[in-house]
Amino acid sequence: MKSYNFDKITERRGTNAIKTDGMKEAFGRADLVPLWIADMDFDTPDFVVDALRERLEHPVLGYTALPEGYWECVGEWIFSHHQWHTESEWFCFIPGIVKGIGMVINALLGPNDKIIIQPPVYPPFRNLTEKNGHQVVCNPLKMAADGSYEMDFDNLERVVDSQCKLLILSNPHNPAGIVWGRSTLARLAEFCHAKGITVISDEIHCDMALWGNKHTPFASISDKAAECSITFGAPSKTFNIAGIVSSYAIIPNPTLRERVYGWIEANELALPNILSPIATMAAFREGEEWRQQMLRYVEGNVEFVEEYCREHIPQIRPLRPGASFLVWLDCRGLGMSHEGLVDFFINKAHLALNSGASFGREGEGFMRLNVGTARSVIAGAMEQLRAAIEDYNNQ
């Protein structure tokens, strides 16, 4: 068994990486520890890079069809990891999940139709809705005393009207890392099916469940869930290949599938670039050992942050994610305004994290921390944060 080194630090500055080279534009300064945008700093696995390199040995990069057995390969991964049986005709390539959501909005919605989101949640859900001229209907998650979240079905019943046509589900949830349970998903499926609401289930973090948690694909819950859902997935988060667009849609319902895929194909958006299928197949055929070692390392990083906050920064409470490498930090114990909190992280602690308010007003007082990096980087960042808080308290 090969052992992978996740302690290795690979310099990303100068590669046009948004995470490093985009900090000046995003934060106003470039001298920060980059712990924000959701890709990892770990080297892309060697078996993926080798597969790409092998293809690039051929000197012609012309128009290229999908490899034979491509959708069977993706389907086998989904079945072996999530016990959901899919059919090849259910799949379609999409040029990114955010773009895919935009495609569905344009394919399915009329001018007065509304879209439901469940904040705090991934910012493009709101941005795509509003920029495509539709009204956002918020069904905020409920926070328990321990900092965990659950869906508010009573509120969902109150806010939905006949113009609500889509609900965008983050499954697992971003930023809180919630692995939604079967009973919650089943209740949501019953509600949406009865109301004629299509659920877009963004499952990009599905292969990153931690500490024995189990991801459940929304469409696998029931026949009703399958009938009213569009699932989006990709290997990009898990295998750190976000720069190679490798996303896909899964639509079991043939009527819904014809409407959405018909729009995508009419606009000639259904074929990936030449390298995407190669990277995807290499990841799904050879990546399980790397994935397991990566997840154990991420768990160790989360535990490090938890222990460090308990011992040195009790004013900050990390919410342990059930999936992914993103940690939702409850910073309300610092007693700062949200604007002051963001300024503190940037200009005092010199750390680049995502502002909780970007996930909705429910995220005020929170920051999202990306721990998909070497533990030494996390340790240094936490020390910077502790020192900055100590200076702040002594003023």
C-alpha positions as CSV (number, residue, x, y, z in Angstrom):
1,M,0.0,0.0,0.0
2,K,1.4,3.4,-1.0
3,S,1.6,6.1,1.6
4,Y,0.8,9.6,0.5
5,N,2.4,12.7,2.1
6,F,-0.2,15.3,3.0
7,D,2.3,17.2,5.1
8,K,4.1,18.3,2.0
9,I,3.8,22.0,1.2
10,T,3.5,22.8,-2.5
11,E,3.9,26.5,-3.4
12,R,0.8,27.6,-5.4
13,R,1.7,31.3,-5.8
14,G,2.5,32.2,-9.3
15,T,0.3,29.5,-10.8
16,N,-2.8,31.7,-11.2
17,A,-4.4,29.8,-8.4
18,I,-7.4,31.9,-7.2
19,K,-6.7,30.7,-3.6
20,T,-3.3,32.5,-3.5
21,D,-3.0,34.8,-6.5
22,G,-6.6,36.0,-6.1
23,M,-6.2,37.2,-2.5
24,K,-5.3,40.8,-3.4
25,E,-8.5,41.2,-5.3
26,A,-10.7,39.4,-2.8
27,F,-9.2,40.6,0.5
28,G,-7.3,43.8,-0.4
29,R,-3.9,42.3,0.4
30,A,-1.8,39.3,-0.6
31,D,0.2,38.7,2.6
32,L,-2.4,36.4,4.1
33,V,-2.5,32.6,4.9
34,P,-5.0,31.3,2.3
35,L,-7.7,29.3,4.0
36,W,-10.7,30.3,2.0
37,I,-11.8,29.1,-1.5
38,A,-12.8,25.4,-1.4
39,D,-10.0,23.6,-3.1
40,M,-7.2,21.7,-1.2
41,D,-3.5,22.4,-1.2
42,F,-2.7,18.7,-1.5
43,D,-1.0,17.6,-4.7
44,T,-3.4,16.2,-7.2
45,P,-3.0,12.4,-7.0
46,D,-0.2,11.0,-9.0
47,F,-2.4,8.5,-10.9
48,V,-4.5,11.4,-12.2
49,V,-1.5,13.4,-13.2
50,D,0.1,10.4,-14.9
51,A,-3.1,9.7,-16.9
52,L,-3.2,13.3,-18.1
53,R,0.5,13.2,-18.9
54,E,0.1,10.0,-20.9
55,R,-2.7,11.6,-23.0
56,L,-0.5,14.7,-23.6
57,E,2.2,12.5,-25.1
58,H,0.0,12.3,-28.2
59,P,0.6,15.5,-30.2
60,V,-2.9,16.1,-31.5
61,L,-5.5,17.7,-29.2
62,G,-8.5,17.7,-31.5
63,Y,-12.2,17.3,-31.1
64,T,-12.7,14.3,-28.7
65,A,-15.7,12.2,-27.9
66,L,-16.5,10.7,-24.4
67,P,-14.4,7.6,-23.8
68,E,-16.2,4.3,-24.0
69,G,-17.5,3.2,-20.6
70,Y,-17.3,6.7,-19.1
71,W,-20.8,6.8,-17.6
72,E,-20.5,3.2,-16.5
73,C,-17.3,4.1,-14.6
74,V,-19.0,7.0,-12.9
75,G,-22.1,4.9,-12.1
76,E,-20.0,2.1,-10.6
77,W,-18.3,4.6,-8.3
78,I,-21.7,5.9,-7.1
79,F,-23.1,2.5,-6.6
80,S,-20.0,1.1,-4.7
81,H,-19.8,4.2,-2.4
82,H,-23.5,5.2,-2.0
83,Q,-25.5,2.2,-3.0
84,W,-27.5,4.1,-5.6
85,H,-28.1,2.3,-8.9
86,T,-28.0,4.7,-11.8
87,E,-28.5,4.2,-15.6
88,S,-26.1,5.6,-18.1
89,E,-28.9,7.5,-19.9
90,W,-29.5,9.5,-16.7
91,F,-26.2,11.2,-17.0
92,C,-25.0,14.4,-18.8
93,F,-21.8,16.3,-18.6
94,I,-22.1,19.9,-17.2
95,P,-19.4,22.5,-17.3
96,G,-19.4,23.0,-13.5
97,I,-22.1,22.7,-10.9
98,V,-22.7,26.4,-10.5
99,K,-23.1,26.7,-14.3
100,G,-25.4,23.6,-14.2
101,I,-27.7,25.3,-11.7
102,G,-27.9,28.3,-14.0
103,M,-28.7,26.0,-16.9
104,V,-31.5,24.4,-15.0
105,I,-32.9,27.8,-14.1
106,N,-33.0,28.8,-17.7
107,A,-34.3,25.5,-18.9
108,L,-37.2,25.1,-16.4
109,L,-38.3,28.4,-15.0
110,G,-40.7,31.1,-16.2
111,P,-40.1,34.8,-15.4
112,N,-42.2,34.8,-12.2
113,D,-41.0,31.5,-10.7
114,K,-39.2,31.5,-7.4
115,I,-36.3,29.5,-6.0
116,I,-36.0,28.2,-2.4
117,I,-32.6,28.2,-0.6
118,Q,-31.7,27.1,3.0
119,P,-29.2,29.6,4.4
120,P,-26.6,29.8,5.6
121,V,-25.6,28.2,2.4
122,Y,-23.2,28.3,-0.6
123,P,-23.4,31.9,-1.9
124,P,-23.9,31.1,-5.7
125,F,-27.3,29.6,-4.8
126,R,-28.6,33.1,-4.0
127,N,-26.5,34.9,-6.6
128,L,-27.6,32.7,-9.5
129,T,-31.2,33.1,-8.6
130,E,-31.1,36.8,-8.4
131,K,-28.8,37.4,-11.4
132,N,-31.2,35.3,-13.5
133,G,-34.1,37.5,-12.5
134,H,-35.8,35.2,-10.0
135,Q,-36.9,35.8,-6.4
136,V,-35.1,34.0,-3.6
137,V,-37.3,32.4,-1.0
138,C,-35.4,31.7,2.2
139,N,-36.0,28.7,4.4
140,P,-33.2,29.2,7.0
141,L,-31.8,26.2,8.8
142,K,-32.5,26.0,12.6
143,M,-29.5,26.0,14.9
144,A,-29.5,23.9,18.0
145,A,-27.8,24.8,21.3
146,D,-24.8,22.6,20.4
147,G,-24.3,24.5,17.2
148,S,-25.7,21.9,14.8
149,Y,-28.3,22.6,12.2
150,E,-31.6,21.0,11.1
151,M,-34.1,21.9,8.4
152,D,-37.1,23.9,9.4
153,F,-40.1,22.2,7.8
154,D,-42.7,24.3,9.6
155,N,-41.1,27.4,8.1
156,L,-40.8,25.7,4.7
157,E,-44.6,25.2,4.7
158,R,-45.2,28.8,5.5
159,V,-42.9,30.4,2.9
160,V,-43.7,28.2,-0.1
161,D,-46.3,29.4,-2.6
162,S,-47.4,28.2,-6.0
163,Q,-44.7,30.2,-7.8
164,C,-41.9,28.2,-6.0
165,K,-40.6,25.8,-8.6
166,L,-37.0,25.0,-7.5
167,L,-35.3,24.1,-4.2
168,I,-31.5,24.1,-4.2
169,L,-30.2,21.6,-1.7
170,S,-26.7,21.5,-0.4
171,N,-26.1,17.7,0.3
172,P,-23.7,17.5,2.2
173,H,-24.2,21.0,3.4
174,N,-21.8,23.8,2.7
175,P,-20.7,25.6,4.9
176,A,-21.7,23.5,7.9
177,G,-20.7,20.1,6.6
178,I,-24.0,18.5,7.5
179,V,-24.6,15.0,6.2
180,W,-28.3,15.0,5.9
181,G,-30.1,11.9,7.4
182,R,-32.5,9.7,5.4
183,S,-35.5,10.8,7.4
184,T,-34.8,14.5,6.7
185,L,-34.3,13.9,3.0
186,A,-37.4,11.7,2.8
187,R,-39.5,14.4,4.4
188,L,-38.1,17.0,2.0
189,A,-38.8,14.7,-1.0
190,E,-42.4,14.2,0.1
191,F,-43.0,17.9,0.5
192,C,-41.4,18.9,-2.8
193,H,-43.0,16.2,-4.8
194,A,-46.4,17.1,-3.4
195,K,-45.9,20.8,-4.2
196,G,-44.5,20.3,-7.7
197,I,-41.0,21.6,-6.7
198,T,-37.9,20.3,-8.4
199,V,-35.0,19.7,-6.1
200,I,-31.5,20.4,-7.4
201,S,-29.2,18.4,-5.1
202,D,-25.6,19.7,-5.1
203,E,-23.6,16.6,-4.0
204,I,-20.1,17.7,-4.9
205,H,-18.9,16.9,-1.3
206,C,-20.6,13.5,-1.2
207,D,-17.3,11.5,-1.3
208,M,-15.8,13.3,1.6
209,A,-17.9,12.0,4.5
210,L,-15.8,12.0,7.7
211,W,-15.7,9.8,10.9
212,G,-17.9,7.1,9.5
213,N,-20.7,9.4,8.4
214,K,-22.7,8.1,5.4
215,H,-23.8,10.3,2.5
216,T,-27.2,9.5,1.1
217,P,-28.0,10.7,-2.5
218,F,-31.3,12.6,-2.4
219,A,-32.7,10.9,-5.5
220,S,-32.0,7.4,-3.9
221,I,-34.4,8.1,-1.0
222,S,-37.7,7.1,-2.8
223,D,-39.4,7.0,-6.1
224,K,-40.8,10.5,-5.4
225,A,-37.4,11.9,-4.7
226,A,-36.1,10.4,-8.0
227,E,-39.1,11.9,-9.9
228,C,-38.6,15.4,-8.6
229,S,-34.8,15.7,-8.5
230,I,-31.7,16.7,-10.4
231,T,-28.4,15.6,-8.8
232,F,-25.1,17.3,-9.5
233,G,-21.8,15.6,-8.7
234,A,-18.1,15.7,-9.5
235,P,-14.8,14.2,-8.4
236,S,-13.3,17.7,-8.2
237,K,-13.4,18.4,-4.5
238,T,-12.4,14.9,-3.5
239,F,-9.4,14.5,-5.8
240,N,-8.4,18.2,-5.9
241,I,-9.0,18.7,-9.6
242,A,-11.4,21.7,-9.6
243,G,-9.4,23.3,-12.4
244,I,-10.3,20.4,-14.7
245,V,-14.1,20.7,-15.1
246,S,-15.5,17.3,-14.5
247,S,-19.1,17.7,-13.3
248,Y,-22.1,15.7,-14.2
249,A,-25.9,15.8,-13.8
250,I,-28.1,12.8,-13.0
251,I,-31.8,13.0,-13.8
252,P,-33.9,9.7,-13.4
253,N,-37.2,11.3,-14.5
254,P,-37.3,11.1,-18.4
255,T,-39.6,14.1,-18.8
256,L,-37.5,16.3,-16.6
257,R,-34.4,14.9,-18.3
258,E,-35.6,15.8,-21.7
259,R,-36.3,19.4,-20.7
260,V,-33.0,20.0,-19.0
261,Y,-30.7,17.9,-21.3
262,G,-32.5,19.2,-24.3
263,W,-31.6,22.8,-23.3
264,I,-28.0,21.8,-22.6
265,E,-27.6,20.0,-25.9
266,A,-29.2,22.7,-27.8
267,N,-26.6,25.1,-26.5
268,E,-23.8,22.6,-27.2
269,L,-22.7,22.4,-23.5
270,A,-22.9,18.6,-23.1
271,L,-19.3,17.6,-24.1
272,P,-16.3,18.0,-21.7
273,N,-12.9,19.1,-22.6
274,I,-10.3,16.5,-23.7
275,L,-8.8,16.0,-20.3
276,S,-11.8,15.9,-18.0
277,P,-12.9,12.3,-18.7
278,I,-9.4,11.1,-18.3
279,A,-8.9,12.7,-14.9
280,T,-12.4,11.5,-13.8
281,M,-11.8,7.8,-14.8
282,A,-8.4,7.7,-13.3
283,A,-9.7,9.1,-10.0
284,F,-12.7,6.7,-9.8
285,R,-10.7,3.6,-10.9
286,E,-7.5,4.2,-8.9
287,G,-8.3,6.7,-6.2
288,E,-9.8,4.9,-3.2
289,E,-6.6,4.4,-1.2
290,W,-5.6,8.1,-1.7
291,R,-9.1,9.2,-0.8
292,Q,-9.1,7.2,2.4
293,Q,-5.7,8.6,3.5
294,M,-6.7,12.1,2.6
295,L,-9.9,11.9,4.7
296,R,-8.0,10.6,7.7
297,Y,-5.6,13.5,7.3
298,V,-8.5,16.0,7.1
299,E,-10.0,14.5,10.2
300,G,-6.8,15.1,12.0
301,N,-6.7,18.7,10.9
302,V,-10.3,19.3,12.1
303,E,-9.4,17.7,15.4
304,F,-6.4,19.9,15.7
305,V,-8.5,23.0,15.2
306,E,-11.1,21.8,17.7
307,E,-8.4,21.1,20.4
308,Y,-6.6,24.3,19.7
309,C,-9.7,26.4,20.1
310,R,-10.7,24.5,23.3
311,E,-7.3,25.2,24.9
312,H,-6.3,28.6,23.5
313,I,-9.3,30.3,21.9
314,P,-12.5,29.3,23.7
315,Q,-14.3,32.3,22.3
316,I,-14.4,30.5,18.9
317,R,-16.4,27.3,18.6
318,P,-15.7,25.1,15.5
319,L,-18.7,23.1,14.2
320,R,-17.3,19.6,13.4
321,P,-18.2,18.9,9.7
322,G,-19.8,15.5,8.9
323,A,-18.2,15.8,5.5
324,S,-15.7,17.9,3.5
325,F,-12.6,19.9,4.5
326,L,-14.5,23.1,5.5
327,V,-15.0,24.1,9.1
328,W,-17.7,26.5,10.2
329,L,-16.3,28.7,13.0
330,D,-18.8,30.3,15.4
331,C,-16.9,33.5,16.3
332,R,-19.7,35.3,18.1
333,G,-17.9,34.8,21.4
334,L,-15.4,37.4,20.4
335,G,-18.1,40.0,20.7
336,M,-17.3,41.8,17.4
337,S,-19.6,43.1,14.8
338,H,-19.4,41.0,11.7
339,E,-17.7,43.8,9.7
340,G,-15.2,44.1,12.6
341,L,-14.8,40.3,12.6
342,V,-13.9,40.2,8.9
343,D,-11.5,43.1,9.3
344,F,-9.9,41.4,12.3
345,F,-9.2,38.2,10.5
346,I,-7.7,40.0,7.5
347,N,-5.8,42.9,9.0
348,K,-4.9,41.6,12.5
349,A,-4.6,37.8,12.2
350,H,-3.5,38.0,8.5
351,L,-5.8,35.1,7.6
352,A,-7.9,34.7,4.5
353,L,-11.2,32.9,5.4
354,N,-14.6,33.2,3.9
355,S,-16.9,35.6,5.6
356,G,-19.9,33.9,7.1
357,A,-22.2,36.7,5.9
358,S,-21.5,35.7,2.3
359,F,-23.6,32.6,3.1
360,G,-26.5,34.7,4.1
361,R,-27.3,37.0,7.1
362,E,-27.6,33.8,9.2
363,G,-23.9,33.5,8.8
364,E,-23.0,36.8,10.5
365,G,-20.6,36.1,13.4
366,F,-19.2,33.1,11.6
367,M,-16.2,32.4,9.4
368,R,-15.5,29.4,7.1
369,L,-12.1,27.8,7.5
370,N,-10.6,25.5,4.8
371,V,-8.4,22.9,6.5
372,G,-7.5,21.1,3.3
373,T,-3.8,21.9,3.7
374,A,-0.7,20.8,5.5
375,R,-1.1,20.6,9.3
376,S,1.9,22.9,9.8
377,V,0.0,25.6,7.9
378,I,-3.1,25.1,10.1
379,A,-0.9,25.2,13.2
380,G,0.7,28.4,12.1
381,A,-2.6,30.0,11.2
382,M,-4.2,29.1,14.6
383,E,-1.2,30.6,16.4
384,Q,-1.6,33.8,14.4
385,L,-5.3,33.9,15.3
386,R,-4.5,33.3,19.0
387,A,-1.9,36.0,19.1
388,A,-4.1,38.5,17.3
389,I,-7.0,37.8,19.8
390,E,-4.6,38.2,22.7
391,D,-3.4,41.6,21.3
392,Y,-7.0,42.6,20.8
393,N,-8.0,41.8,24.3
394,N,-5.1,43.7,25.8
395,Q,-5.9,46.9,24.0
